[in-house]
Amino acid sequence: MPDDRGSRTTEVALLVAIQHALVRRRAVMSAARGLSHFGEHSIGWFAAGLVGAAADRRRRGQWLTATAGVVGAHAVSVALKRVVRRPRPQDSAIEVGVATPSRLSFPSSHATSTTAAAVMYSKLTGRTLVPVLVPPMLASRLVLGVHYPTDVLAGAALGGAIGAALRRKLSGPPGSA
């Protein structure tokens, strides 16, 4: 197995730099914690999908399919964590700002479920949600010191792939996003 200490050292340095730039701002930490709680076990995205299903009766089945896809994306990321077994950042220079349900880091399940939700819910709302929803969630995981940068990038890629695959299955009216 290749030695990844050099890449991990680079990621720790990047994580420390991000935290030094942002963590001292109370509003940033508060927002990051709020996003963390919203995204925990994909519960916020699950609830948003159920609201969409209740509000959009015409496409209720599509909303429920998308919601199940978000939960499924989260489950895939959790399974990958158990295979990869990468520990969360553990460096004295990194401030951990929130408790986590496991000590495993790769990929970020928050990044996975958020990106999957943004991709699929964009189709159903007719709005481009990815640039609005994904960057703040990814940044929150770094600000809180619970993931390496590659964890959030891999989670976003995984969620994007799952969301794109399922998005094609969501039949919508012509011209929908």
TORLUM-160828 format. One record per residue: residue number from 1; residue in three letters; z, y, x of N, C-alpha, C in turn. Coordinates in steps of 0.1 Angstrom, whole numbers, plus 5000, padded with zeros to 4 digits. Layout:
BEGIN
(NUM; 'ALA'; (Z; Y; X); (Z; Y; X); (Z; Y; X))
...
end
This chain:
BEGIN
(1; 'MET'; (5000; 4988; 5009); (5000; 5000; 5000); (5000; 5012; 5009))
(2; 'PRO'; (4991; 5022; 5006); (4991; 5034; 5015); (5003; 5042; 5014))
(3; 'ASP'; (5006; 5049; 5025); (5018; 5058; 5026); (5015; 5071; 5019))
(4; 'ASP'; (5022; 5075; 5008); (5019; 5087; 5001); (5030; 5098; 5004))
(5; 'ARG'; (5037; 5096; 5015); (5048; 5107; 5018); (5042; 5120; 5020))
(6; 'GLY'; (5030; 5121; 5026); (5024; 5134; 5029); (5020; 5141; 5016))
(7; 'SER'; (5013; 5133; 5007); (5009; 5139; 4994); (5022; 5143; 4986))
(8; 'ARG'; (5032; 5135; 4986); (5044; 5138; 4979); (5051; 5150; 4984))
(9; 'THR'; (5051; 5152; 4998); (5057; 5164; 5004); (5049; 5176; 4999))
(10; 'THR'; (5036; 5175; 4998); (5028; 5186; 4993); (5031; 5189; 4979))
(11; 'GLU'; (5033; 5179; 4971); (5036; 5181; 4957); (5050; 5187; 4955))
(12; 'VAL'; (5059; 5183; 4963); (5073; 5189; 4963); (5072; 5203; 4966))
(13; 'ALA'; (5064; 5207; 4977); (5063; 5221; 4981); (5057; 5229; 4969))
(14; 'LEU'; (5047; 5224; 4963); (5040; 5230; 4952); (5050; 5232; 4940))
(15; 'LEU'; (5057; 5222; 4937); (5067; 5222; 4926); (5078; 5232; 4929))
(16; 'VAL'; (5083; 5233; 4941); (5093; 5243; 4945); (5087; 5257; 4944))
(17; 'ALA'; (5075; 5259; 4948); (5068; 5272; 4947); (5067; 5277; 4932))
(18; 'ILE'; (5063; 5267; 4924); (5062; 5270; 4909); (5075; 5274; 4904))
(19; 'GLN'; (5085; 5266; 4907); (5099; 5269; 4902); (5104; 5283; 4907))
(20; 'HIS'; (5102; 5286; 4920); (5106; 5299; 4925); (5100; 5310; 4918))
(21; 'ALA'; (5087; 5308; 4915); (5079; 5319; 4908); (5084; 5321; 4893))
(22; 'LEU'; (5088; 5310; 4887); (5090; 5311; 4872); (5104; 5308; 4867))
(23; 'VAL'; (5111; 5300; 4873); (5124; 5295; 4868); (5134; 5306; 4866))
(24; 'ARG'; (5134; 5316; 4874); (5144; 5326; 4873); (5142; 5335; 4861))
(25; 'ARG'; (5131; 5333; 4854); (5129; 5341; 4842); (5134; 5333; 4830))
(26; 'ARG'; (5145; 5338; 4824); (5152; 5331; 4813); (5142; 5327; 4802))
(27; 'ALA'; (5133; 5336; 4798); (5124; 5333; 4787); (5115; 5321; 4791))
(28; 'VAL'; (5111; 5320; 4803); (5103; 5309; 4807); (5110; 5295; 4806))
(29; 'MET'; (5123; 5295; 4811); (5131; 5283; 4810); (5133; 5279; 4795))
(30; 'SER'; (5136; 5289; 4787); (5139; 5287; 4773); (5126; 5281; 4766))
(31; 'ALA'; (5115; 5287; 4769); (5102; 5282; 4763); (5099; 5268; 4768))
(32; 'ALA'; (5101; 5265; 4781); (5099; 5252; 4787); (5108; 5241; 4780))
(33; 'ARG'; (5120; 5245; 4778); (5129; 5235; 4772); (5125; 5233; 4757))
(34; 'GLY'; (5121; 5243; 4750); (5116; 5242; 4737); (5104; 5233; 4736))
(35; 'LEU'; (5094; 5234; 4745); (5083; 5226; 4746); (5087; 5211; 4749))
(36; 'SER'; (5096; 5210; 4758); (5101; 5197; 4761); (5107; 5189; 4749))
(37; 'HIS'; (5115; 5196; 4742); (5121; 5190; 4730); (5110; 5187; 4719))
(38; 'PHE'; (5101; 5196; 4717); (5090; 5194; 4708); (5081; 5182; 4711))
(39; 'GLY'; (5079; 5180; 4724); (5070; 5170; 4728); (5077; 5156; 4731))
(40; 'GLU'; (5090; 5156; 4731); (5097; 5144; 4734); (5093; 5132; 4724))
(41; 'HIS'; (5088; 5121; 4730); (5084; 5110; 4722); (5072; 5114; 4712))
(42; 'SER'; (5065; 5124; 4715); (5054; 5130; 4707); (5058; 5134; 4693))
(43; 'ILE'; (5071; 5136; 4691); (5076; 5138; 4677); (5071; 5151; 4671))
(44; 'GLY'; (5069; 5162; 4679); (5064; 5174; 4674); (5049; 5173; 4670))
(45; 'TRP'; (5042; 5166; 4678); (5027; 5164; 4674); (5026; 5154; 4662))
(46; 'PHE'; (5035; 5144; 4662); (5035; 5135; 4650); (5038; 5143; 4637))
(47; 'ALA'; (5048; 5152; 4638); (5051; 5160; 4626); (5040; 5170; 4623))
(48; 'ALA'; (5033; 5176; 4633); (5022; 5185; 4630); (5011; 5177; 4623))
(49; 'GLY'; (5008; 5165; 4627); (4998; 5157; 4621); (5001; 5153; 4606))
(50; 'LEU'; (5014; 5151; 4604); (5018; 5148; 4590); (5017; 5160; 4581))
(51; 'VAL'; (5020; 5172; 4587); (5018; 5184; 4579); (5003; 5186; 4576))
(52; 'GLY'; (4995; 5183; 4586); (4980; 5184; 4584); (4976; 5175; 4573))
(53; 'ALA'; (4981; 5163; 4573); (4977; 5153; 4563); (4982; 5157; 4549))
(54; 'ALA'; (4994; 5163; 4548); (4999; 5168; 4535); (4991; 5180; 4530))
(55; 'ALA'; (4987; 5189; 4539); (4980; 5201; 4535); (4965; 5199; 4533))
(56; 'ASP'; (4959; 5190; 4539); (4945; 5188; 4538); (4942; 5175; 4532))
(57; 'ARG'; (4944; 5174; 4519); (4942; 5162; 4511); (4928; 5155; 4513))
(58; 'ARG'; (4918; 5164; 4514); (4905; 5159; 4515); (4903; 5150; 4527))
(59; 'ARG'; (4910; 5154; 4538); (4908; 5147; 4551); (4921; 5140; 4555))
(60; 'ARG'; (4929; 5136; 4545); (4942; 5130; 4548); (4941; 5118; 4557))
(61; 'GLY'; (4932; 5109; 4555); (4930; 5098; 4563); (4926; 5101; 4577))
(62; 'GLN'; (4918; 5111; 4579); (4915; 5116; 4593); (4927; 5121; 4600))
(63; 'TRP'; (4935; 5129; 4593); (4947; 5134; 4599); (4957; 5123; 4603))
(64; 'LEU'; (4958; 5113; 4594); (4967; 5102; 4597); (4962; 5093; 4609))
(65; 'THR'; (4948; 5092; 4610); (4942; 5085; 4621); (4945; 5093; 4634))
(66; 'ALA'; (4943; 5106; 4634); (4946; 5114; 4645); (4961; 5113; 4649))
(67; 'THR'; (4969; 5114; 4639); (4984; 5113; 4642); (4988; 5100; 4648))
(68; 'ALA'; (4982; 5089; 4643); (4984; 5076; 4649); (4979; 5075; 4663))
(69; 'GLY'; (4968; 5082; 4666); (4962; 5083; 4679); (4971; 5090; 4689))
(70; 'VAL'; (4978; 5101; 4684); (4987; 5108; 4693); (4998; 5099; 4697))
(71; 'VAL'; (5004; 5092; 4687); (5015; 5083; 4690); (5010; 5071; 4699))
(72; 'GLY'; (4998; 5067; 4697); (4993; 5056; 4705); (4991; 5061; 4719))
(73; 'ALA'; (4986; 5073; 4721); (4984; 5079; 4734); (4997; 5079; 4742))
(74; 'HIS'; (5008; 5084; 4735); (5021; 5084; 4740); (5025; 5070; 4745))
(75; 'ALA'; (5023; 5060; 4736); (5027; 5046; 4740); (5020; 5041; 4752))
(76; 'VAL'; (5007; 5044; 4753); (4999; 5040; 4765); (5005; 5046; 4778))
(77; 'SER'; (5009; 5059; 4777); (5014; 5066; 4789); (5028; 5060; 4793))
(78; 'VAL'; (5036; 5056; 4783); (5049; 5050; 4786); (5046; 5036; 4792))
(79; 'ALA'; (5037; 5028; 4787); (5034; 5016; 4793); (5029; 5017; 4808))
(80; 'LEU'; (5021; 5027; 4810); (5016; 5030; 4824); (5028; 5034; 4833))
(81; 'LYS'; (5037; 5041; 4828); (5049; 5045; 4836); (5056; 5032; 4841))
(82; 'ARG'; (5057; 5023; 4832); (5064; 5010; 4835); (5056; 5002; 4845))
(83; 'VAL'; (5043; 5003; 4846); (5035; 4996; 4856); (5036; 5003; 4869))
(84; 'VAL'; (5034; 5017; 4869); (5033; 5024; 4881); (5047; 5026; 4888))
(85; 'ARG'; (5057; 5029; 4879); (5071; 5030; 4884); (5073; 5041; 4894))
(86; 'ARG'; (5066; 5052; 4893); (5068; 5063; 4902); (5081; 5071; 4898))
(87; 'PRO'; (5091; 5073; 4906); (5103; 5080; 4902); (5100; 5095; 4900))
(88; 'ARG'; (5108; 5101; 4892); (5107; 5116; 4890); (5111; 5123; 4903))
(89; 'PRO'; (5107; 5135; 4904); (5110; 5143; 4916); (5125; 5143; 4919))
(90; 'GLN'; (5129; 5140; 4931); (5143; 5140; 4935); (5144; 5147; 4948))
(91; 'ASP'; (5144; 5160; 4948); (5146; 5167; 4960); (5156; 5178; 4957))
(92; 'SER'; (5164; 5181; 4967); (5175; 5191; 4965); (5170; 5205; 4962))
(93; 'ALA'; (5157; 5208; 4966); (5151; 5221; 4963); (5146; 5222; 4949))
(94; 'ILE'; (5145; 5211; 4942); (5139; 5211; 4928); (5150; 5212; 4918))
(95; 'GLU'; (5150; 5222; 4910); (5160; 5223; 4899); (5155; 5216; 4887))
(96; 'VAL'; (5162; 5206; 4882); (5159; 5199; 4870); (5165; 5206; 4858))
(97; 'GLY'; (5156; 5210; 4849); (5161; 5218; 4838); (5163; 5212; 4824))
(98; 'VAL'; (5161; 5198; 4824); (5162; 5191; 4811); (5165; 5176; 4814))
(99; 'ALA'; (5172; 5170; 4805); (5174; 5155; 4806); (5161; 5148; 4802))
(100; 'THR'; (5159; 5136; 4808); (5147; 5128; 4804); (5152; 5114; 4800))
(101; 'PRO'; (5144; 5108; 4791); (5147; 5095; 4786); (5146; 5084; 4797))
(102; 'SER'; (5138; 5086; 4808); (5137; 5076; 4818); (5136; 5083; 4832))
(103; 'ARG'; (5137; 5075; 4842); (5135; 5080; 4855); (5121; 5079; 4861))
(104; 'LEU'; (5112; 5075; 4852); (5098; 5073; 4856); (5090; 5085; 4853))
(105; 'SER'; (5080; 5088; 4862); (5073; 5101; 4862); (5058; 5100; 4859))
(106; 'PHE'; (5051; 5090; 4863); (5036; 5090; 4862); (5031; 5080; 4852))
(107; 'PRO'; (5023; 5085; 4843); (5019; 5098; 4840); (5029; 5106; 4831))
(108; 'SER'; (5027; 5118; 4830); (5035; 5126; 4820); (5031; 5123; 4806))
(109; 'SER'; (5041; 5117; 4799); (5038; 5114; 4785); (5037; 5127; 4776))
(110; 'HIS'; (5044; 5137; 4780); (5042; 5150; 4773); (5028; 5155; 4774))
(111; 'ALA'; (5023; 5155; 4786); (5009; 5159; 4789); (4999; 5150; 4781))
(112; 'THR'; (5002; 5137; 4781); (4993; 5128; 4774); (4992; 5131; 4759))
(113; 'SER'; (5004; 5131; 4753); (5004; 5133; 4738); (4999; 5147; 4734))
(114; 'THR'; (5002; 5157; 4742); (4998; 5171; 4739); (4983; 5172; 4740))
(115; 'THR'; (4977; 5166; 4750); (4963; 5167; 4752); (4956; 5159; 4741))
(116; 'ALA'; (4960; 5147; 4738); (4954; 5139; 4728); (4955; 5147; 4714))
(117; 'ALA'; (4967; 5153; 4711); (4968; 5160; 4699); (4959; 5172; 4699))
(118; 'ALA'; (4958; 5180; 4710); (4949; 5192; 4710); (4935; 5188; 4708))
(119; 'VAL'; (4930; 5177; 4714); (4916; 5173; 4713); (4914; 5169; 4698))
(120; 'MET'; (4922; 5160; 4693); (4919; 5155; 4679); (4922; 5166; 4668))
(121; 'TYR'; (4933; 5173; 4670); (4936; 5183; 4660); (4926; 5195; 4660))
(122; 'SER'; (4919; 5197; 4671); (4909; 5207; 4672); (4897; 5203; 4663))
(123; 'LYS'; (4894; 5191; 4663); (4883; 5186; 4654); (4887; 5188; 4639))
(124; 'LEU'; (4899; 5186; 4636); (4903; 5187; 4622); (4906; 5202; 4617))
(125; 'THR'; (4910; 5210; 4627); (4913; 5224; 4623); (4901; 5233; 4625))
(126; 'GLY'; (4891; 5228; 4632); (4879; 5237; 4635); (4882; 5248; 4645))
(127; 'ARG'; (4893; 5246; 4652); (4897; 5256; 4662); (4898; 5249; 4676))
(128; 'THR'; (4895; 5256; 4686); (4897; 5250; 4700); (4911; 5252; 4704))
(129; 'LEU'; (4919; 5241; 4704); (4933; 5241; 4707); (4937; 5237; 4721))
(130; 'VAL'; (4928; 5231; 4728); (4931; 5226; 4742); (4936; 5237; 4751))
(131; 'PRO'; (4928; 5248; 4752); (4933; 5258; 4762); (4946; 5266; 4757))
(132; 'VAL'; (4949; 5265; 4745); (4961; 5271; 4740); (4973; 5263; 4741))
(133; 'LEU'; (4972; 5250; 4739); (4983; 5240; 4738); (4986; 5233; 4751))
(134; 'VAL'; (4976; 5229; 4758); (4978; 5220; 4770); (4984; 5227; 4782))
(135; 'PRO'; (4978; 5239; 4787); (4984; 5245; 4799); (4999; 5248; 4798))
(136; 'PRO'; (5004; 5254; 4786); (5018; 5256; 4786); (5027; 5243; 4787))
(137; 'MET'; (5022; 5233; 4780); (5030; 5220; 4781); (5030; 5215; 4795))
(138; 'LEU'; (5019; 5215; 4802); (5018; 5210; 4815); (5027; 5218; 4825))
(139; 'ALA'; (5026; 5232; 4823); (5034; 5240; 4831); (5049; 5238; 4829))
(140; 'SER'; (5053; 5235; 4816); (5067; 5233; 4813); (5073; 5221; 4820))
(141; 'ARG'; (5065; 5211; 4822); (5070; 5199; 4829); (5073; 5202; 4844))
(142; 'LEU'; (5065; 5211; 4850); (5067; 5215; 4863); (5079; 5225; 4865))
(143; 'VAL'; (5079; 5235; 4856); (5090; 5244; 4855); (5104; 5237; 4854))
(144; 'LEU'; (5104; 5227; 4846); (5116; 5219; 4844); (5119; 5209; 4855))
(145; 'GLY'; (5110; 5208; 4864); (5112; 5199; 4876); (5113; 5184; 4873))
(146; 'VAL'; (5106; 5180; 4862); (5107; 5166; 4858); (5094; 5158; 4861))
(147; 'HIS'; (5084; 5165; 4866); (5071; 5158; 4870); (5065; 5165; 4882))
(148; 'TYR'; (5058; 5157; 4890); (5049; 5162; 4900); (5037; 5167; 4894))
(149; 'PRO'; (5029; 5176; 4901); (5017; 5181; 4895); (5007; 5170; 4892))
(150; 'THR'; (5006; 5159; 4900); (4996; 5149; 4897); (5000; 5141; 4885))
(151; 'ASP'; (5013; 5141; 4881); (5018; 5134; 4869); (5012; 5141; 4857))
(152; 'VAL'; (5013; 5154; 4857); (5008; 5161; 4845); (4993; 5161; 4844))
(153; 'LEU'; (4986; 5162; 4856); (4972; 5161; 4856); (4967; 5148; 4851))
(154; 'ALA'; (4973; 5137; 4855); (4969; 5123; 4851); (4972; 5122; 4836))
(155; 'GLY'; (4984; 5127; 4831); (4987; 5126; 4817); (4977; 5134; 4809))
(156; 'ALA'; (4973; 5145; 4813); (4963; 5153; 4806); (4949; 5146; 4805))
(157; 'ALA'; (4946; 5140; 4817); (4933; 5132; 4817); (4933; 5120; 4808))
(158; 'LEU'; (4945; 5113; 4808); (4946; 5102; 4799); (4946; 5106; 4784))
(159; 'GLY'; (4954; 5116; 4781); (4954; 5121; 4767); (4940; 5126; 4763))
(160; 'GLY'; (4933; 5133; 4772); (4920; 5138; 4769); (4910; 5126; 4766))
(161; 'ALA'; (4911; 5116; 4774); (4902; 5104; 4772); (4905; 5097; 4759))
(162; 'ILE'; (4917; 5095; 4756); (4921; 5088; 4744); (4917; 5097; 4732))
(163; 'GLY'; (4920; 5110; 4733); (4917; 5119; 4722); (4902; 5120; 4720))
(164; 'ALA'; (4894; 5121; 4730); (4880; 5121; 4729); (4874; 5109; 4722))
(165; 'ALA'; (4879; 5097; 4726); (4875; 5085; 4721); (4878; 5084; 4706))
(166; 'LEU'; (4890; 5088; 4702); (4893; 5088; 4688); (4887; 5099; 4680))
(167; 'ARG'; (4885; 5110; 4686); (4878; 5121; 4680); (4865; 5118; 4674))
(168; 'ARG'; (4857; 5109; 4681); (4844; 5105; 4676); (4846; 5097; 4663))
(169; 'LYS'; (4857; 5091; 4661); (4859; 5082; 4649); (4864; 5091; 4638))
(170; 'LEU'; (4867; 5103; 4640); (4871; 5112; 4629); (4859; 5118; 4623))
(171; 'SER'; (4855; 5113; 4612); (4843; 5119; 4606); (4847; 5131; 4598))
(172; 'GLY'; (4840; 5142; 4601); (4843; 5154; 4595); (4830; 5160; 4589))
(173; 'PRO'; (4832; 5171; 4582); (4820; 5178; 4576); (4811; 5183; 4587))
(174; 'PRO'; (4798; 5184; 4585); (4789; 5189; 4595); (4794; 5203; 4600))
(175; 'GLY'; (4793; 5205; 4612); (4796; 5218; 4618); (4811; 5220; 4621))
(176; 'SER'; (4819; 5209; 4618); (4833; 5211; 4622); (4835; 5209; 4637))
(177; 'ALA'; (4846; 5214; 4642); (4848; 5215; 4657); (4849; 5201; 4663))
end
